[in-house]
Amino acid sequence: MNISMILEMAASDGDRVAVTGEGRSLTSAELLEYAGRAAHRFRDHPAVLYLGANHPAYPVALFGAALAGVPFVALNYRLGDAQLTALRDKHAGAVVLEQDDLGGFLDSLDEGEGGDEFPEWDGDAVAAIIYTSGTTSDPKPAVLRHRHLLAYVLNTLEFGSADPDDAALVAVPPYHIAGLTNLLSNLYTGRRVVYLAAFTPTGWLETVRGERVTHAMLVPTMLARIVNELGDADADTPSLLSLAYGGSRTPRPVLERALRAFPATGFVNAYGLTETASSVAVLSPNDHREAIASSDPAVRDRLGSVGQPLPGIEFEIRTEADETVPIGETGLVFVRGEQISGEYGARSVLDADGWFPTRDLGRLDADGYLFVEGRADDTIIRGGENIAPAEIEDVLLRHPAVVEAAVIGVADAEWGQRIVAVLVGDADPTELTSWVRERLRSSKTPDTIVFRNELPKTETGKLLRRTLIAELENTNA
């Protein structure tokens, strides 16, 4: 089985517009025809490298690679020259599709060889290679096989279940796992995919209104920028039925502001990693509504969870010594299921029973809701106490003068690590220290508070803590 099967199924309704963006649209039948023509160009190459933004050329290239039986590799075209050169060299001989020639690539396919003589590829073949964001280490090439991606789609979605007018806005970049699985999911369910090449809060809101978008997915940084743009105003997006957020941790204050700005929209928190072929847990719209309305503290707390596992997914929480921890206690999150890859190049990190170590810290409640408390690598160990930065960040972000917050541990001769809060905003550090101390115990109060104009992040909005740690340790902040 091959992910091209999803496009072939979608093409049974060949007149329906499948994708639109950058001034052009393709029906599902046209998309299949273009992908077949692209496959003829790709089949004698070792891979297809996509160095562009969101564009209708993306699905053509992805499915063209799938039909040709070669891996699809989407790279961040904004990387530095040295990084891009190294990645090109690593995939020597690959077809390279550049940002400034995506339209020309599609134009060149208006006429060309097509046909359906491509072989049936093994589901164990490599479908895509996605480089992880590298927030705590260098990016690694996560390998996703056709069977991983198909397991995610087939186990969680119903073919053709969308309403005829449904449209999904894709604003996450194509080198993000969500860019790939959003395309597969929406084609399979029958939603029109609307591509936004460059995200801005105003542009996103205008596209939702103009295209009558019903479904969208955002990373937390995008969501924060949108609610900041709106202020106290309503988003005024009556068509938007569902808004998914994920990709990294969403601060509780940002989520609460978003819920107020989009009162008629169902919110979905999706938790997953590149190595898990997208989401493995979801906090549904009903979960959000019940948490907001409930007087039960345990139910209200679920708004801070990432929800329950998707069908076919299992979670286990373990200690560093690989022992299972009781319900409600924090440990390392392990996940298992058909869609889990856990493979980097020729190296797999799955254990003998197929469990993948996410390196996230988390806990499960009695009803199977997963609470992710940050990366294990981010934990601050101060005077022998393990401290999760997320808890302190949430308290700081509730202060009206704090726009963004990052809490890190910096080496300290006496305590092992001291707590440093790096903030975007304008407030008196003494006032902020008191603010935290009043809401958390004194051992979790920042030892130092510094201000920056912005925080270092990846293109998808993940905080680069290691950059901050290196900077502050070098300056003895």
Steps between C-alpha positions, in 0.01 A plus 500: 500500500614850413374845602414560132199277576348796687522719191361225278202461734445876508509513120184290486331840543718652231315829452539613859767764563761332717760771557521873447765761565724761340235578240442151364284200582508131413216250507576158644507357146744769386715443806522130420585570136770752592644263762522225239687726262732612778567137592640436152761769568577380850528124458868493400609718794574396860265756659297818448607809696236768547643841593194717493207643692139381497392475136295263280835371374552336839233226468599442138860441605406288802272265309732503200776370725264240647399373155864490393595308814757750625517687834359852525713742702359845584769739621482845653608720209584781746790304647847646459702421190737267686215296648315473170816405315569224753146364466513514120829312509347242733227438243725519195325430172155595629255710302498847662192722483586858592275765655529739205405240238200319648260661253733413214513140620122473477494675162752250366261217591214635288633277229709194557502129543246351738344164543432249772769241441672563832555189712331429830755618754559323829348678800833462675669725245603849614232758423656810655799623694433794730777671691404556862513856625806443718398710804730304732743343250587507132210417261463129433353340184178336620398223259129447432398197300179471301353263759551755781317779318221271378451362851445853631245586230314168480480443876369845590292634209199405290534523122283771339355607835530875439213720388523620138580858603767414756835670453819457705756779528861380516734768633762276664810465280539199269813376680293451817333160556165678525544638147525145367226336706258793458515441124445124531220539757308765311525323166377179662202663673415716198582851616639761264855593605573873503871583513635813668857556384604756763331531838397832648214539750310737271558285192386188683179663624425645156554162335270325747228753423557526125529126433233410757743267672338242729810328644847629583811403693751734665819468699484687835711795383255565216204475738666745740562749221138479387355565846746785550384648169136470605544647847158480664313478168308198372677321213187529280559170320149347481599221260776363726370183662825351629836645602778257588811612683817305572859445398633633829364598837222760501512734802174488694442880481529490119245219479257681730520817289450296182190330641352843567593630154347200317190427711316297234802293390579151627859479627719191460833452674705254294812342648752319287855499373666467164607149598137401576367597155288780646248499785486222755266672749218751464308723738168530318261798478269325747793457739569874478136591562463259792820624663388863477152430636585247772516575872714189551868608529622174342282561193596867480867402511454305175518828312871475574524149357557379144203265522460128456681261263376456145381155388785251489724709728625407847683715756724396785671721759837379627782602728857553380561145624234378253244412765131580449372776729154505663209698359532869579877500545741671262753311292626450146233456231523191280262433210425193288288436190500418129570857397809537719828514310769588751758464224787733411685405184594135550458518880183414693446609861197277560551253781448125462125538557456785254486788750632840389668729759360847433734664756198699616410510867138428576237323705174315436185553704255225589301555179800479269551873440866581437657808659830597333720702733788584269812339362707285732805689374343828616457397864682729743670323791549759774636381832393143418140600415363435150319808372290517181548834318143489365345549843699818563445627144123471536505708818717767341279518191201580720667829594356771272844644416650169378457420129724192472691295755775240499630349821834319488759351731848653492802334663561611858782394734283498814161372377602296196268717291333831564168605352514774237186648345549660159206723419356716227312787658550793733469454875698546818700180573434531875127516436518191277703308758235574761227404249650153458581450870138575594371231261773236526733400779820697541724227352325557165547875499749623236841591634555736207265677259627641172315667213539454125328653198426149376565135586695269268271253327487256214299580186207309651509697824679258731711671762875446462589466867853381428569831322389695806697277737819537297455877478433549869770265623751680279395838644466371859145637516 
